Amino acid sequence: MNDHIASLTEEASRTLQRPNGASFEDWMNSRCVLRSTRSYDWNALKFQTEVDPTYARAQMRYVGTGGTGVHSDGNVVPAVHFTFSTMKIPVGHTGPLHLHTDTEEIFFVLRGKVKVFCESPEGERWEAVVGERDLISVPPGVYRGEQNVGDEEALMCVMLGSPRPVTPTYKPDDPLAAIKR
């Protein structure tokens, strides 16, 4: 087991145990995330929006900070095995093709109509239009992106199967590939 995995395993063990001196109620309250305590973060992907305004989307984090490059958020349940957030996508807006090398990503649509498009490293393409309560699981090593193709704002859950996913990468010829975060 490498040092990174060992470190995550130790952290996970601590996170899943009741802190010394904490009551059961306090411990469980620290793991309860209420919608009323959340706000949408339109800045998490601002670096993308600066390249193309139609990339504007907002993240609302619940478990961990996800794969957007946000490194800390004291208002989430610490991630142990996965991250969980919601993503608000305005009509016509797109999440550009990106790649997670270390984890699968799940898109679960709560509202709206979203086209998910995927591409293999060899250039094979696939896409599907999904709606309310539809889910797509994209394996690691597959480029993925999404676009709101409906006539209302889309809302979807996003899960990454790692507590601290590697920051996603973009195709070498994509302007986003040159941005250092």
OpenMM code with the backbone's topology and positions (N, CA, C; nanometers):
from openmm import Vec3, app, unit

residues = "MET ASN ASP HIS ILE ALA SER LEU THR GLU GLU ALA SER ARG THR LEU GLN ARG PRO ASN GLY ALA SER PHE GLU ASP TRP MET ASN SER ARG CYS VAL LEU ARG SER THR ARG SER TYR ASP TRP ASN ALA LEU LYS PHE GLN THR GLU VAL ASP PRO THR TYR ALA ARG ALA GLN MET ARG TYR VAL GLY THR GLY GLY THR GLY VAL HIS SER ASP GLY ASN VAL VAL PRO ALA VAL HIS PHE THR PHE SER THR MET LYS ILE PRO VAL GLY HIS THR GLY PRO LEU HIS LEU HIS THR ASP THR GLU GLU ILE PHE PHE VAL LEU ARG GLY LYS VAL LYS VAL PHE CYS GLU SER PRO GLU GLY GLU ARG TRP GLU ALA VAL VAL GLY GLU ARG ASP LEU ILE SER VAL PRO PRO GLY VAL TYR ARG GLY GLU GLN ASN VAL GLY ASP GLU GLU ALA LEU MET CYS VAL MET LEU GLY SER PRO ARG PRO VAL THR PRO THR TYR LYS PRO ASP ASP PRO LEU ALA ALA ILE LYS ARG".split()
positions = [
    Vec3(0.0859, -0.1175, 0.0000),
    Vec3(0.0000, 0.0000, 0.0000),
    Vec3(0.0905, 0.1238, 0.0000),
    Vec3(0.0638, 0.2176, -0.0910),
    Vec3(0.1500, 0.3360, -0.0936),
    Vec3(0.1139, 0.4327, 0.0197),
    Vec3(0.2042, 0.5300, 0.0424),
    Vec3(0.1863, 0.6230, 0.1550),
    Vec3(0.0579, 0.7040, 0.1453),
    Vec3(0.0199, 0.7450, 0.0213),
    Vec3(-0.1023, 0.8241, 0.0027),
    Vec3(-0.2251, 0.7444, 0.0468),
    Vec3(-0.2332, 0.6195, 0.0043),
    Vec3(-0.3477, 0.5355, 0.0407),
    Vec3(-0.3472, 0.5098, 0.1913),
    Vec3(-0.2299, 0.4846, 0.2478),
    Vec3(-0.2209, 0.4626, 0.3927),
    Vec3(-0.2679, 0.5857, 0.4684),
    Vec3(-0.2279, 0.7048, 0.4216),
    Vec3(-0.2689, 0.8293, 0.4849),
    Vec3(-0.4201, 0.8463, 0.4775),
    Vec3(-0.4788, 0.8180, 0.3605),
    Vec3(-0.6245, 0.8284, 0.3457),
    Vec3(-0.6956, 0.7279, 0.4352),
    Vec3(-0.6399, 0.6071, 0.4466),
    Vec3(-0.7013, 0.5049, 0.5300),
    Vec3(-0.7006, 0.5479, 0.6759),
    Vec3(-0.5890, 0.6047, 0.7229),
    Vec3(-0.5827, 0.6530, 0.8607),
    Vec3(-0.6816, 0.7662, 0.8836),
    Vec3(-0.6887, 0.8603, 0.7889),
    Vec3(-0.7820, 0.9723, 0.8002),
    Vec3(-0.9263, 0.9217, 0.8004),
    Vec3(-0.9555, 0.8253, 0.7131),
    Vec3(-1.0905, 0.7689, 0.7061),
    Vec3(-1.1277, 0.7051, 0.8385),
    Vec3(-1.0351, 0.6331, 0.8953),
    Vec3(-1.0612, 0.5676, 1.0229),
    Vec3(-1.0959, 0.6711, 1.1300),
    Vec3(-1.0202, 0.7810, 1.1339),
    Vec3(-1.0483, 0.8866, 1.2325),
    Vec3(-1.1825, 0.9533, 1.2046),
    Vec3(-1.2127, 0.9798, 1.0790),
    Vec3(-1.3354, 1.0501, 1.0417),
    Vec3(-1.4602, 0.9690, 1.0755),
    Vec3(-1.4496, 0.8396, 1.0644),
    Vec3(-1.5665, 0.7553, 1.0875),
    Vec3(-1.5856, 0.7179, 1.2340),
    Vec3(-1.4952, 0.7594, 1.3195),
    Vec3(-1.5081, 0.7305, 1.4620),
    Vec3(-1.5548, 0.8548, 1.5368),
    Vec3(-1.6306, 0.8309, 1.6428),
    Vec3(-1.6758, 0.9423, 1.7249),
    Vec3(-1.5542, 1.0100, 1.7884),
    Vec3(-1.5440, 1.1427, 1.7754),
    Vec3(-1.4316, 1.2135, 1.8384),
    Vec3(-1.4344, 1.1965, 1.9899),
    Vec3(-1.3171, 1.1879, 2.0496),
    Vec3(-1.3070, 1.1749, 2.1957),
    Vec3(-1.3834, 1.2885, 2.2624),
    Vec3(-1.4668, 1.2539, 2.3567),
    Vec3(-1.5397, 1.3529, 2.4345),
    Vec3(-1.6680, 1.4026, 2.3691),
    Vec3(-1.6934, 1.3669, 2.2443),
    Vec3(-1.8151, 1.4140, 2.1766),
    Vec3(-1.9333, 1.3249, 2.2133),
    Vec3(-2.0466, 1.3887, 2.2351),
    Vec3(-2.1674, 1.3096, 2.2580),
    Vec3(-2.2101, 1.2469, 2.1255),
    Vec3(-2.2916, 1.1449, 2.1351),
    Vec3(-2.3437, 1.0813, 2.0132),
    Vec3(-2.4202, 1.1839, 1.9305),
    Vec3(-2.4996, 1.2658, 1.9977),
    Vec3(-2.5787, 1.3675, 1.9283),
    Vec3(-2.4890, 1.4667, 1.8539),
    Vec3(-2.3850, 1.5160, 1.9210),
    Vec3(-2.2936, 1.6109, 1.8549),
    Vec3(-2.2237, 1.5464, 1.7361),
    Vec3(-2.1817, 1.4229, 1.7515),
    Vec3(-2.1127, 1.3521, 1.6434),
    Vec3(-2.2049, 1.3375, 1.5227),
    Vec3(-2.3281, 1.2921, 1.5470),
    Vec3(-2.4216, 1.2728, 1.4354),
    Vec3(-2.4617, 1.4067, 1.3747),
    Vec3(-2.4769, 1.5112, 1.4571),
    Vec3(-2.5073, 1.6441, 1.4027),
    Vec3(-2.3959, 1.6914, 1.3096),
    Vec3(-2.2714, 1.6558, 1.3402),
    Vec3(-2.1594, 1.6975, 1.2546),
    Vec3(-2.1616, 1.6261, 1.1205),
    Vec3(-2.2390, 1.5203, 1.1094),
    Vec3(-2.2476, 1.4426, 0.9859),
    Vec3(-2.3790, 1.4678, 0.9116),
    Vec3(-2.4597, 1.5607, 0.9612),
    Vec3(-2.5883, 1.5951, 0.9013),
    Vec3(-2.5719, 1.7274, 0.8272),
    Vec3(-2.5943, 1.7250, 0.6978),
    Vec3(-2.5752, 1.8440, 0.6157),
    Vec3(-2.7123, 1.8911, 0.5665),
    Vec3(-2.7536, 2.0056, 0.6140),
    Vec3(-2.8844, 2.0592, 0.5779),
    Vec3(-2.8736, 2.1521, 0.4572),
    Vec3(-2.9714, 2.1465, 0.3701),
    Vec3(-2.9758, 2.2338, 0.2527),
    Vec3(-2.9676, 2.3806, 0.2949),
    Vec3(-3.0297, 2.4132, 0.4067),
    Vec3(-3.0325, 2.5527, 0.4523),
    Vec3(-2.8938, 2.6056, 0.4869),
    Vec3(-2.7958, 2.5169, 0.5033),
    Vec3(-2.6591, 2.5603, 0.5354),
    Vec3(-2.5689, 2.5613, 0.4124),
    Vec3(-2.6231, 2.5361, 0.2957),
    Vec3(-2.5468, 2.5280, 0.1698),
    Vec3(-2.5691, 2.6529, 0.0870),
    Vec3(-2.4749, 2.6819, 0.0022),
    Vec3(-2.4938, 2.7836, -0.1015),
    Vec3(-2.4181, 2.7371, -0.2247),
    Vec3(-2.4647, 2.7804, -0.3403),
    Vec3(-2.3994, 2.7408, -0.4647),
    Vec3(-2.2706, 2.8188, -0.4836),
    Vec3(-2.1656, 2.7477, -0.5207),
    Vec3(-2.0349, 2.8062, -0.5442),
    Vec3(-2.0156, 2.8213, -0.6954),
    Vec3(-2.0362, 2.9433, -0.7454),
    Vec3(-2.0169, 2.9714, -0.8878),
    Vec3(-1.8689, 2.9938, -0.9194),
    Vec3(-1.7853, 3.0028, -0.8162),
    Vec3(-1.6424, 3.0262, -0.8375),
    Vec3(-1.5604, 2.8980, -0.8494),
    Vec3(-1.6174, 2.7842, -0.8111),
    Vec3(-1.5421, 2.6587, -0.8140),
    Vec3(-1.4892, 2.6287, -0.9544),
    Vec3(-1.5648, 2.6649, -1.0558),
    Vec3(-1.5257, 2.6386, -1.1944),
    Vec3(-1.5051, 2.7681, -1.2734),
    Vec3(-1.4775, 2.8756, -1.2008),
    Vec3(-1.4610, 3.0068, -1.2645),
    Vec3(-1.3499, 3.0069, -1.3693),
    Vec3(-1.2438, 2.9296, -1.3457),
    Vec3(-1.1350, 2.9222, -1.4432),
    Vec3(-1.1855, 2.8718, -1.5783),
    Vec3(-1.2872, 2.7866, -1.5787),
    Vec3(-1.3463, 2.7394, -1.7043),
    Vec3(-1.4296, 2.8499, -1.7680),
    Vec3(-1.5080, 2.9205, -1.6857),
    Vec3(-1.5943, 3.0278, -1.7348),
    Vec3(-1.5129, 3.1389, -1.7995),
    Vec3(-1.3907, 3.1617, -1.7511),
    Vec3(-1.3045, 3.2641, -1.8099),
    Vec3(-1.2591, 3.2257, -1.9509),
    Vec3(-1.2592, 3.0967, -1.9823),
    Vec3(-1.2265, 3.0494, -2.1172),
    Vec3(-1.3491, 3.0567, -2.2070),
    Vec3(-1.4665, 3.0206, -2.1516),
    Vec3(-1.5915, 3.0193, -2.2281),
    Vec3(-1.7066, 3.0442, -2.1308),
    Vec3(-1.7809, 3.1543, -2.1453),
    Vec3(-1.8903, 3.1858, -2.0520),
    Vec3(-1.9976, 3.0771, -2.0419),
    Vec3(-2.0128, 2.9934, -2.1459),
    Vec3(-2.1142, 2.8866, -2.1383),
    Vec3(-2.0688, 2.7701, -2.0505),
    Vec3(-1.9467, 2.7773, -1.9964),
    Vec3(-1.9005, 2.6750, -1.9024),
    Vec3(-1.9450, 2.7062, -1.7593),
    Vec3(-2.0124, 2.8177, -1.7367),
    Vec3(-2.0542, 2.8558, -1.6011),
    Vec3(-2.1528, 2.7538, -1.5445),
    Vec3(-2.1136, 2.6963, -1.4297),
    Vec3(-2.1972, 2.6034, -1.3543),
    Vec3(-2.1653, 2.6247, -1.2075),
    Vec3(-2.2563, 2.5827, -1.1217),
    Vec3(-2.2352, 2.6040, -0.9786),
    Vec3(-2.2364, 2.4715, -0.9047),
    Vec3(-2.1456, 2.4601, -0.8092),
    Vec3(-2.1350, 2.3397, -0.7275),
    Vec3(-2.1850, 2.3697, -0.5862),
    Vec3(-2.2603, 2.2752, -0.5303),
    Vec3(-2.3000, 2.2799, -0.3895),
    Vec3(-2.2460, 2.1520, -0.3259),
    Vec3(-2.1489, 2.1654, -0.2366),
    Vec3(-2.0786, 2.0508, -0.1800),
    Vec3(-2.1461, 2.0002, -0.0527),
    Vec3(-2.1473, 1.8670, -0.0381),
    Vec3(-2.2029, 1.8032, 0.0810),
    Vec3(-2.1010, 1.7119, 0.1490),
    Vec3(-2.0360, 1.6246, 0.0721),
    Vec3(-1.9342, 1.5330, 0.1242),
    Vec3(-1.8066, 1.5583, 0.0454),
    Vec3(-1.7032, 1.6057, 0.1126),
    Vec3(-1.5774, 1.6352, 0.0447),
    Vec3(-1.5903, 1.7534, -0.0493),
    Vec3(-1.4826, 1.7816, -0.1203),
    Vec3(-1.4826, 1.8985, -0.2091),
    Vec3(-1.4938, 1.8627, -0.3566),
    Vec3(-1.5026, 1.7349, -0.3895),
    Vec3(-1.5213, 1.6955, -0.5284),
    Vec3(-1.3950, 1.7095, -0.6099),
    Vec3(-1.4117, 1.7177, -0.7413),
    Vec3(-1.2983, 1.7236, -0.8318),
    Vec3(-1.2818, 1.8572, -0.9001),
    Vec3(-1.3445, 1.9621, -0.8490),
    Vec3(-1.3395, 2.0919, -0.9175),
    Vec3(-1.2107, 2.1683, -0.8909),
    Vec3(-1.1304, 2.1207, -0.7988),
    Vec3(-1.0079, 2.1921, -0.7636),
    Vec3(-1.0205, 2.2714, -0.6354),
    Vec3(-1.1401, 2.2759, -0.5753),
    Vec3(-1.1567, 2.3389, -0.4441),
    Vec3(-1.0879, 2.2466, -0.3440),
    Vec3(-0.9948, 2.3006, -0.2666),
    Vec3(-0.9150, 2.2158, -0.1790),
    Vec3(-0.9681, 2.2060, -0.0371),
    Vec3(-1.0486, 2.3016, 0.0055),
    Vec3(-1.1029, 2.2917, 0.1403),
    Vec3(-1.2385, 2.3589, 0.1478),
    Vec3(-1.3210, 2.3051, 0.2347),
    Vec3(-1.4533, 2.3604, 0.2626),
    Vec3(-1.4911, 2.3075, 0.3998),
    Vec3(-1.4884, 2.3915, 0.4996),
    Vec3(-1.5175, 2.3503, 0.6358),
    Vec3(-1.6642, 2.3215, 0.6611),
    Vec3(-1.7476, 2.3362, 0.5594),
    Vec3(-1.8912, 2.3202, 0.5754),
    Vec3(-1.9409, 2.1918, 0.5075),
    Vec3(-1.8555, 2.0880, 0.5023),
    Vec3(-1.8942, 1.9604, 0.4422),
    Vec3(-1.8624, 1.8474, 0.5397),
    Vec3(-1.9266, 1.7343, 0.5180),
    Vec3(-1.8866, 1.6130, 0.5884),
    Vec3(-1.7558, 1.5688, 0.5235),
    Vec3(-1.6544, 1.5366, 0.6024),
    Vec3(-1.5282, 1.4931, 0.5413),
    Vec3(-1.5487, 1.3687, 0.4546),
    Vec3(-1.4859, 1.3679, 0.3395),
    Vec3(-1.4962, 1.2540, 0.2486),
    Vec3(-1.4084, 1.1401, 0.2978),
    Vec3(-1.4625, 1.0197, 0.2961),
    Vec3(-1.3874, 0.9013, 0.3350),
    Vec3(-1.3727, 0.8074, 0.2164),
    Vec3(-1.4826, 0.7801, 0.1473),
    Vec3(-1.4799, 0.6865, 0.0351),
    Vec3(-1.5204, 0.7506, -0.0972),
    Vec3(-1.5882, 0.8643, -0.0929),
    Vec3(-1.6399, 0.9284, -0.2133),
    Vec3(-1.6692, 1.0742, -0.1824),
    Vec3(-1.6946, 1.1531, -0.2872),
    Vec3(-1.7431, 1.2899, -0.2693),
    Vec3(-1.8849, 1.2975, -0.3245),
    Vec3(-1.9606, 1.3959, -0.2765),
    Vec3(-2.0991, 1.4113, -0.3208),
    Vec3(-2.1316, 1.5600, -0.3240),
    Vec3(-2.1804, 1.6043, -0.4383),
    Vec3(-2.2222, 1.7438, -0.4520),
    Vec3(-2.3386, 1.7497, -0.5498),
    Vec3(-2.3991, 1.8670, -0.5585),
    Vec3(-2.4955, 1.8907, -0.6647),
    Vec3(-2.4361, 1.9962, -0.7575),
    Vec3(-2.4798, 1.9915, -0.8824),
    Vec3(-2.4322, 2.0844, -0.9838),
    Vec3(-2.5536, 2.1482, -1.0502),
    Vec3(-2.5527, 2.2807, -1.0519),
    Vec3(-2.6580, 2.3574, -1.1179),
    Vec3(-2.6026, 2.3984, -1.2543),
    Vec3(-2.6792, 2.3672, -1.3604),
    Vec3(-2.6344, 2.3961, -1.4969),
    Vec3(-2.7406, 2.4813, -1.5669),
    Vec3(-2.7080, 2.6072, -1.5978),
    Vec3(-2.8046, 2.6913, -1.6701),
    Vec3(-2.8351, 2.6353, -1.8096),
    Vec3(-2.9483, 2.6747, -1.8633),
    Vec3(-2.9901, 2.6315, -1.9975),
    Vec3(-2.8789, 2.6619, -2.0984),
    Vec3(-2.8442, 2.5606, -2.1780),
    Vec3(-2.7450, 2.5765, -2.2833),
    Vec3(-2.6008, 2.5696, -2.2373),
    Vec3(-2.5776, 2.5656, -2.1074),
    Vec3(-2.4395, 2.5635, -2.0579),
    Vec3(-2.3817, 2.4224, -2.0622),
    Vec3(-2.2489, 2.4163, -2.0659),
    Vec3(-2.1770, 2.2915, -2.0873),
    Vec3(-2.0667, 2.2736, -1.9846),
    Vec3(-2.0496, 2.1513, -1.9399),
    Vec3(-1.9305, 2.1120, -1.8650),
    Vec3(-1.8369, 2.0491, -1.9659),
    Vec3(-1.7189, 2.1086, -1.9878),
    Vec3(-1.6313, 2.0611, -2.0953),
    Vec3(-1.5773, 1.9204, -2.0698),
    Vec3(-1.5370, 1.8556, -2.1779),
    Vec3(-1.4753, 1.7239, -2.1676),
    Vec3(-1.3574, 1.7307, -2.0715),
    Vec3(-1.3559, 1.6397, -1.9771),
    Vec3(-1.2454, 1.6291, -1.8824),
    Vec3(-1.2270, 1.4834, -1.8451),
    Vec3(-1.1150, 1.4547, -1.7843),
    Vec3(-1.0780, 1.3167, -1.7557),
    Vec3(-1.0393, 1.3018, -1.6101),
    Vec3(-1.0955, 1.2028, -1.5441),
    Vec3(-1.0510, 1.1630, -1.4103),
    Vec3(-0.9740, 1.0327, -1.4294),
    Vec3(-0.8475, 1.0343, -1.3935),
    Vec3(-0.7648, 0.9153, -1.4133),
    Vec3(-0.7785, 0.8150, -1.2994),
    Vec3(-0.8267, 0.8619, -1.1846),
    Vec3(-0.8227, 0.7788, -1.0648),
    Vec3(-0.9577, 0.7320, -1.0127),
    Vec3(-1.0678, 0.7753, -1.0726),
    Vec3(-1.1966, 0.7430, -1.0111),
    Vec3(-1.3111, 0.7474, -1.1116),
    Vec3(-1.4157, 0.6731, -1.0813),
    Vec3(-1.5370, 0.6841, -1.1612),
    Vec3(-1.6135, 0.8083, -1.1160),
    Vec3(-1.6990, 0.8580, -1.2035),
    Vec3(-1.7836, 0.9736, -1.1719),
    Vec3(-1.9262, 0.9371, -1.2075),
    Vec3(-2.0159, 0.9705, -1.1179),
    Vec3(-2.1578, 0.9406, -1.1387),
    Vec3(-2.2342, 1.0706, -1.1530),
    Vec3(-2.3185, 1.0775, -1.2558),
    Vec3(-2.4107, 1.1891, -1.2760),
    Vec3(-2.5518, 1.1345, -1.2560),
    Vec3(-2.6268, 1.1954, -1.1652),
    Vec3(-2.7655, 1.1575, -1.1385),
    Vec3(-2.8495, 1.2828, -1.1530),
    Vec3(-2.9360, 1.2857, -1.2531),
    Vec3(-3.0137, 1.4054, -1.2835),
    Vec3(-3.1355, 1.4136, -1.1912),
    Vec3(-3.1467, 1.5265, -1.1229),
    Vec3(-3.2624, 1.5513, -1.0363),
    Vec3(-3.3706, 1.6299, -1.1104),
    Vec3(-3.3256, 1.7222, -1.1969),
    Vec3(-3.4198, 1.8080, -1.2693),
    Vec3(-3.3565, 1.8470, -1.4022),
    Vec3(-3.4396, 1.8509, -1.5052),
    Vec3(-3.3926, 1.8975, -1.6353),
    Vec3(-3.3561, 1.7857, -1.7303),
    Vec3(-3.2885, 1.8260, -1.8364),
    Vec3(-3.2510, 1.7352, -1.9448),
    Vec3(-3.1044, 1.7626, -1.9779),
    Vec3(-3.0210, 1.6608, -1.9621),
    Vec3(-2.8776, 1.6776, -1.9767),
    Vec3(-2.8237, 1.5781, -2.0790),
    Vec3(-2.7434, 1.6299, -2.1706),
    Vec3(-2.6721, 1.5416, -2.2621),
    Vec3(-2.5354, 1.5154, -2.2012),
    Vec3(-2.5056, 1.3881, -2.1774),
    Vec3(-2.3735, 1.3481, -2.1290),
    Vec3(-2.2993, 1.2908, -2.2495),
    Vec3(-2.1778, 1.3399, -2.2697),
    Vec3(-2.0983, 1.2912, -2.3828),
    Vec3(-1.9646, 1.2406, -2.3306),
    Vec3(-1.9213, 1.1293, -2.3870),
    Vec3(-1.7987, 1.0644, -2.3419),
    Vec3(-1.7117, 1.0321, -2.4628),
    Vec3(-1.5823, 1.0250, -2.4362),
    Vec3(-1.4878, 0.9928, -2.5425),
    Vec3(-1.3758, 0.9075, -2.4841),
    Vec3(-1.3430, 0.8015, -2.5566),
    Vec3(-1.2308, 0.7176, -2.5147),
    Vec3(-1.1003, 0.7873, -2.5523),
    Vec3(-0.9905, 0.7482, -2.4903),
    Vec3(-0.8612, 0.8073, -2.5287),
    Vec3(-0.8282, 0.7856, -2.6771),
    Vec3(-0.8885, 0.6835, -2.7376),
    Vec3(-0.8653, 0.6557, -2.8801),
    Vec3(-0.9565, 0.7369, -2.9717),
    Vec3(-1.0484, 0.8160, -2.9140),
    Vec3(-1.1351, 0.9021, -2.9936),
    Vec3(-1.2740, 0.8488, -3.0207),
    Vec3(-1.3101, 0.7326, -2.9652),
    Vec3(-1.4466, 0.6823, -2.9829),
    Vec3(-1.5403, 0.7708, -2.9015),
    Vec3(-1.6580, 0.8045, -2.9587),
    Vec3(-1.7523, 0.8935, -2.8904),
    Vec3(-1.8815, 0.8208, -2.8572),
    Vec3(-1.9444, 0.8666, -2.7485),
    Vec3(-2.0738, 0.8150, -2.7044),
    Vec3(-2.1457, 0.9298, -2.6376),
    Vec3(-2.2778, 0.9330, -2.6523),
    Vec3(-2.3567, 1.0333, -2.5808),
    Vec3(-2.4959, 0.9797, -2.5538),
    Vec3(-2.5585, 1.0383, -2.4531),
    Vec3(-2.6959, 1.0038, -2.4176),
    Vec3(-2.7607, 1.1275, -2.3573),
    Vec3(-2.8886, 1.1444, -2.3852),
    Vec3(-2.9662, 1.2507, -2.3220),
    Vec3(-3.0428, 1.1851, -2.2077),
    Vec3(-3.0236, 1.2398, -2.0877),
    Vec3(-3.0838, 1.1818, -1.9685),
    Vec3(-3.1682, 1.2867, -1.8977),
    Vec3(-3.2649, 1.2388, -1.8234),
    Vec3(-3.3548, 1.3288, -1.7519),
    Vec3(-3.3707, 1.2878, -1.6073),
    Vec3(-3.4774, 1.3365, -1.5482),
    Vec3(-3.5041, 1.3175, -1.4063),
    Vec3(-3.4884, 1.1720, -1.3630),
    Vec3(-3.4056, 1.1514, -1.2617),
    Vec3(-3.3750, 1.0234, -1.1979),
    Vec3(-3.3013, 0.9250, -1.2890),
    Vec3(-3.2383, 0.9758, -1.3950),
    Vec3(-3.1509, 0.8925, -1.4775),
    Vec3(-3.0078, 0.9074, -1.4268),
    Vec3(-2.9282, 0.8035, -1.4441),
    Vec3(-2.7927, 0.7999, -1.3913),
    Vec3(-2.6960, 0.7489, -1.4970),
    Vec3(-2.5774, 0.8073, -1.4982),
    Vec3(-2.4679, 0.7572, -1.5818),
    Vec3(-2.3448, 0.7459, -1.4932),
    Vec3(-2.2768, 0.6321, -1.5014),
    Vec3(-2.1514, 0.6091, -1.4299),
    Vec3(-2.0398, 0.6043, -1.5333),
    Vec3(-1.9461, 0.6985, -1.5227),
    Vec3(-1.8359, 0.7065, -1.6188),
    Vec3(-1.7104, 0.6507, -1.5523),
    Vec3(-1.6490, 0.5482, -1.6138),
    Vec3(-1.5293, 0.4883, -1.5541),
    Vec3(-1.4080, 0.5812, -1.5597),
    Vec3(-1.3075, 0.5545, -1.4758),
    Vec3(-1.1838, 0.6327, -1.4854),
    Vec3(-1.1219, 0.6143, -1.6237),
    Vec3(-1.0514, 0.7170, -1.6698),
    Vec3(-0.9820, 0.7064, -1.7971),
    Vec3(-1.0673, 0.7361, -1.9185),
    Vec3(-1.1940, 0.7760, -1.8974),
    Vec3(-1.2846, 0.8119, -2.0071),
    Vec3(-1.3152, 0.9608, -1.9943),
    Vec3(-1.2960, 1.0358, -2.1026),
    Vec3(-1.3330, 1.1778, -2.1006),
    Vec3(-1.4837, 1.1881, -2.0881),
    Vec3(-1.5283, 1.2877, -2.0119),
    Vec3(-1.6719, 1.3080, -1.9937),
    Vec3(-1.7031, 1.4564, -1.9875),
    Vec3(-1.8242, 1.4897, -2.0315),
    Vec3(-1.8738, 1.6259, -2.0251),
    Vec3(-2.0250, 1.6215, -2.0253),
    Vec3(-2.0864, 1.7348, -2.0000),
    Vec3(-2.2328, 1.7398, -1.9986),
    Vec3(-2.2798, 1.8744, -2.0490),
    Vec3(-2.4023, 1.8749, -2.1018),
    Vec3(-2.4631, 1.9988, -2.1508),
    Vec3(-2.6111, 1.9976, -2.1170),
    Vec3(-2.6599, 2.1107, -2.0669),
    Vec3(-2.8029, 2.1247, -2.0411),
    Vec3(-2.8707, 2.1502, -2.1753),
    Vec3(-2.9449, 2.0507, -2.2243),
    Vec3(-3.0139, 2.0625, -2.3533),
    Vec3(-3.1637, 2.0843, -2.3345),
    Vec3(-3.2064, 2.1061, -2.2104),
    Vec3(-3.3478, 2.1283, -2.1825),
    Vec3(-3.3831, 2.2755, -2.1861),
    Vec3(-3.5059, 2.3045, -2.1462),
    Vec3(-3.5531, 2.4433, -2.1465),
    Vec3(-3.5672, 2.4991, -2.0052),
    Vec3(-3.5065, 2.4309, -1.9070),
    Vec3(-3.5031, 2.4790, -1.7696),
    Vec3(-3.3646, 2.4504, -1.7124),
    Vec3(-3.3329, 2.5194, -1.6045),
    Vec3(-3.2069, 2.4941, -1.5362),
    Vec3(-3.2011, 2.3466, -1.4943),
    Vec3(-3.0881, 2.2825, -1.5168),
    Vec3(-3.0718, 2.1424, -1.4775),
    Vec3(-3.0044, 2.1356, -1.3411),
    Vec3(-3.0374, 2.0316, -1.2676),
    Vec3(-2.9773, 2.0063, -1.1375),
    Vec3(-2.9423, 1.8588, -1.1320),
    Vec3(-2.8162, 1.8299, -1.1011),
    Vec3(-2.7785, 1.6896, -1.0913),
    Vec3(-2.6841, 1.6660, -0.9744),
    Vec3(-2.6886, 1.5451, -0.9223),
    Vec3(-2.5948, 1.5005, -0.8206),
    Vec3(-2.4706, 1.4503, -0.8913),
    Vec3(-2.3560, 1.4779, -0.8313),
    Vec3(-2.2286, 1.4307, -0.8847),
    Vec3(-2.1548, 1.3604, -0.7718),
    Vec3(-2.1151, 1.2367, -0.7973),
    Vec3(-2.0362, 1.1601, -0.7001),
    Vec3(-1.9066, 1.1177, -0.7656),
    Vec3(-1.7989, 1.1306, -0.6927),
    Vec3(-1.6694, 1.0795, -0.7358),
    Vec3(-1.6264, 0.9724, -0.6367),
    Vec3(-1.5803, 0.8598, -0.6871),
    Vec3(-1.5478, 0.7447, -0.6033),
    Vec3(-1.4130, 0.7516, -0.5359),
    Vec3(-1.3750, 0.8688, -0.4910),
    Vec3(-1.2489, 0.8880, -0.4202),
    Vec3(-1.2673, 1.0044, -0.3237),
    Vec3(-1.2087, 0.9969, -0.2044),
    Vec3(-1.2248, 1.1074, -0.1105),
    Vec3(-1.1518, 1.2334, -0.1549),
    Vec3(-1.0422, 1.2181, -0.2284),
    Vec3(-0.9661, 1.3322, -0.2806),
    Vec3(-0.9241, 1.3010, -0.4229),
    Vec3(-1.0153, 1.3159, -0.5169),
    Vec3(-0.9796, 1.2816, -0.6547),
    Vec3(-0.8681, 1.3716, -0.7076),
    Vec3(-0.7893, 1.3122, -0.7951),
    Vec3(-0.6873, 1.3900, -0.8648),
    Vec3(-0.7602, 1.4958, -0.9470),
    Vec3(-0.7077, 1.6178, -0.9512),
    Vec3(-0.7705, 1.7242, -1.0293),
    Vec3(-0.7825, 1.6772, -1.1742),
    Vec3(-0.9005, 1.6924, -1.2350),
    Vec3(-0.9192, 1.6412, -1.3707),
    Vec3(-0.8282, 1.7107, -1.4722),
    Vec3(-0.8059, 1.6408, -1.5804),
    Vec3(-0.7259, 1.6951, -1.6897),
    Vec3(-0.8139, 1.7104, -1.8124),
    Vec3(-0.7614, 1.7839, -1.9086),
    Vec3(-0.8338, 1.8130, -2.0318),
    Vec3(-0.7515, 1.7631, -2.1496),
    Vec3(-0.8151, 1.7520, -2.2640),
    Vec3(-0.7430, 1.7100, -2.3841),
    Vec3(-0.6287, 1.8085, -2.4102),
    Vec3(-0.5163, 1.7597, -2.4600),
    Vec3(-0.3995, 1.8469, -2.4785),
    Vec3(-0.4259, 1.9722, -2.5627),
    Vec3(-0.5169, 1.9647, -2.6597),
    Vec3(-0.5434, 2.0806, -2.7461),
    Vec3(-0.6535, 2.1714, -2.6916),
    Vec3(-0.7096, 2.1404, -2.5747),
    Vec3(-0.8147, 2.2217, -2.5145),
    Vec3(-0.7487, 2.3411, -2.4426),
    Vec3(-0.8016, 2.4615, -2.4579),
    Vec3(-0.7443, 2.5782, -2.3870),
    Vec3(-0.7393, 2.5581, -2.2350),
    Vec3(-0.8279, 2.4772, -2.1803),
    Vec3(-0.8287, 2.4537, -2.0358),
    Vec3(-0.7053, 2.3735, -1.9913),
    Vec3(-0.6440, 2.2985, -2.0819),
    Vec3(-0.5272, 2.2180, -2.0480),
    Vec3(-0.4089, 2.3052, -2.0074),
    Vec3(-0.4033, 2.4269, -2.0562),
    Vec3(-0.2907, 2.5169, -2.0274),
    Vec3(-0.3041, 2.5891, -1.8941),
    Vec3(-0.4214, 2.5831, -1.8324),
    Vec3(-0.4444, 2.6537, -1.7061),
    Vec3(-0.3859, 2.5753, -1.5909),
    Vec3(-0.3068, 2.6418, -1.5094),
    Vec3(-0.2465, 2.5795, -1.3900),
    Vec3(-0.3307, 2.6183, -1.2692),
    Vec3(-0.3767, 2.5177, -1.1940),
    Vec3(-0.4559, 2.5446, -1.0742),
    Vec3(-0.3852, 2.4945, -0.9525),
] * unit.nanometer
topology = app.Topology()
chain = topology.addChain("A")
for resn in residues:
    res = topology.addResidue(resn, chain)
    for name in ("N", "CA", "C"):
        topology.addAtom(name, app.Element.getBySymbol(name[0]), res)
